[in-house]
């Protein structure tokens, strides 16, 4: 894998990871995700979280899909870094 592609993938995974953290934190403050920042975070992360949410068993109290996605992104990052 070329150096540029590895760096690009690392930056992409890091940005996605940070956006998911920001979405989770913002959901504690503003669960409706209204406003430009909330809407942007929702629109960019929901296509990644929705398929995971469909596969996970329903939990009435917590949405574990961000955790699953963050673990998956961490796994991808480990593959890229230690390749």
N, C-alpha and C positions, 0 to 999 in steps of 0.2 A: 504494500500500500504506500502511495507516495506521501511525502511529508506534508504537502498542502492538504491532501484529503484527510489525513489523520488530525491535523490541527483544526480543520473545518468541522470534523465530526466531534472533536472534543469541545469546541466552542458551542456547537449546536446543542449537544447534550447538557452542557453546563447552563446555557440560557433556558432550556426547557425545564431543567430541575429547579432553577431559581423562580421561574414563572409559576410552577406548581406550588412551591413554598409560599410565594406571594398570594396565590389564589386561596390557599388554605388559611393563611393568616387574615386575609381580607374577609373571608367567609365568616370568621368569628366576629368581626366588627360590623360587617355589612352583608348579611346573608342574602339579600336580594340582588347583589352585584350591580346595583344601579350606579350610574356615573361612568365617565369615560374609561377610567382605569379598570374598574370592575368588569365593564362590558368587554374591554380588550382582553383581559385575562380569561374571562369565561369563553369568549369566541375562539381563542387560540388553544386553550387546553381541553375544552370539552370534546373535540373530535378524538383525542387520545384517551380520555377518561371514560367516555360512554361505552365503548366495547368492553372494557374491563369491568365496568359496573354491571353489564348484562351477564357476564360470566360468573361474577362473585355471588354468593348467597346473600339474600336480602338481610340487612341489619337495620333495625328500627332506630338505633341510636347513633351509629357512626357510618360514614362512607369511607371504606378502606381503599377505594380505587386510587386515590393519590399516593398512598403508601406503596401499593403494588407497582404503580408506574415509576415511582422514584427508585424502588429497588431494581426494577428492570433497567432503568437508565443507568444506575450505578453499575450493574452487570455489564452493560454495553461499554461504559467508560473503562472498566477494568480490562475488557477485551481489547480495546483500542490502545490503551496505555502499555499493557504488557505483551503486546504482539511483537 
